Amino acid sequence: MESRRRNIKIVDWKVSEMAKKTIKIGIMSREQYKNRTIAIARGNHKPKRGEPKVWFESVQSMAQVLSSENQKLLRIIQKQKPESLKQLEVLSGRKRSNLSRTLRTMSRYGIVELVKQKHAVKPLVKATDFKVEFGLNTSFSN
């Protein structure tokens, strides 16, 4: 009986940890991002622990991905746990083509995961909280 309880606790812990994942987001221009990437490749810059791993070119582009409508979609996925895009289409009232495009974009940023199953794609929320960092003096020169 004890081992059964332990297994339940472990499963509950993993679910709650996944449900509360925070992604740190950085904002920098394409040119700054390019310079940063080159500086890392050349060994001139070593990313610090805790630096953003997800980057957007502008606050506007981040706002498109994390719009109120898309946050609502993430809540539906997190709470209702649809087994397919078809099921999510019914739950959200959004067309499948729109959902597919939105979820692929969110997947590229690590916000959702699209799990391929036998005859369906199951969306999973990977991040529920977001911390945004940006500044005027952020630069990475060659």
ZAMARGU-4260 file (C-alpha; in steps of 0.2 Angstrom, whole numbers, plus 5000, padded with zeros to 4 digits):
<rodrens>
0) 5000/5000/5000 | 5014/5012/5004 | 5022/5010/4987 | 5006/5014/4979 | 5004/5030/4989
5) 5022/5035/4984 | 5018/5033/4966 | 5003/5044/4967 | 5013/5057/4976 | 5027/5057/4962
10) 5014/5058/4948 | 5005/5073/4957 | 5022/5081/4960 | 5027/5080/4941 | 5010/5086/4935
15) 5011/5101/4947 | 5029/5105/4942 | 5024/5104/4923 | 5009/5115/4927 | 5019/5129/4934
20) 5034/5130/4922 | 5040/5148/4920 | 5049/5153/4903 | 5061/5168/4904 | 5058/5178/4888
25) 5070/5191/4881 | 5067/5205/4869 | 5080/5211/4857 | 5081/5216/4839 | 5086/5204/4825
30) 5103/5212/4823 | 5106/5211/4842 | 5101/5193/4842 | 5113/5189/4827 | 5127/5198/4836
35) 5124/5189/4852 | 5124/5172/4843 | 5140/5176/4834 | 5148/5182/4850 | 5143/5165/4858
40) 5149/5155/4844 | 5166/5164/4844 | 5167/5162/4863 | 5166/5181/4866 | 5150/5179/4876
45) 5145/5165/4888 | 5126/5165/4892 | 5124/5168/4910 | 5113/5156/4921 | 5095/5162/4921
50) 5097/5172/4904 | 5082/5170/4893 | 5082/5155/4881 | 5067/5162/4871 | 5069/5178/4861
55) 5057/5189/4852 | 5061/5203/4840 | 5049/5215/4848 | 5037/5217/4862 | 5023/5218/4848
60) 5029/5200/4841 | 5028/5193/4859 | 5011/5201/4862 | 5004/5192/4846 | 5010/5175/4853
65) 5004/5178/4870 | 4988/5188/4866 | 4973/5187/4877 | 4965/5175/4865 | 4980/5163/4865
70) 4981/5164/4884 | 4963/5158/4885 | 4968/5144/4873 | 4982/5139/4884 | 4970/5139/4899
75) 4958/5128/4890 | 4972/5115/4885 | 4979/5115/4903 | 4962/5113/4911 | 4952/5103/4899
80) 4967/5092/4892 | 4960/5089/4875 | 4966/5073/4866 | 4966/5081/4849 | 4965/5097/4839
85) 4948/5092/4834 | 4943/5091/4852 | 4952/5108/4855 | 4942/5115/4841 | 4926/5111/4849
90) 4931/5117/4866 | 4939/5134/4860 | 4927/5138/4846 | 4942/5141/4835 | 4945/5134/4817
95) 4957/5119/4816 | 4968/5128/4803 | 4970/5143/4815 | 4973/5132/4830 | 4986/5122/4821
100) 4995/5138/4815 | 4995/5146/4833 | 5000/5130/4841 | 5015/5127/4829 | 5021/5145/4833
105) 5019/5142/4852 | 5028/5126/4850 | 5043/5134/4842 | 5044/5146/4857 | 5043/5131/4869
110) 5026/5136/4876 | 5017/5121/4870 | 5021/5103/4865 | 5012/5095/4851 | 5012/5076/4854
115) 5009/5065/4839 | 4998/5050/4843 | 4990/5037/4831 | 4978/5048/4822 | 4979/5064/4831
120) 4990/5078/4838 | 4988/5081/4857 | 4993/5099/4863 | 5001/5100/4880 | 5005/5116/4889
125) 5023/5117/4894 | 5024/5135/4901 | 5011/5144/4911 | 5021/5159/4917 | 5032/5171/4908
130) 5045/5183/4914 | 5051/5196/4901 | 5068/5205/4901 | 5073/5218/4889 | 5083/5235/4890
135) 5090/5249/4880 | 5108/5245/4884 | 5108/5226/4879 | 5121/5224/4866 | 5133/5210/4860
140) 5146/5216/4848 | 5157/5206/4837
</rodrens>
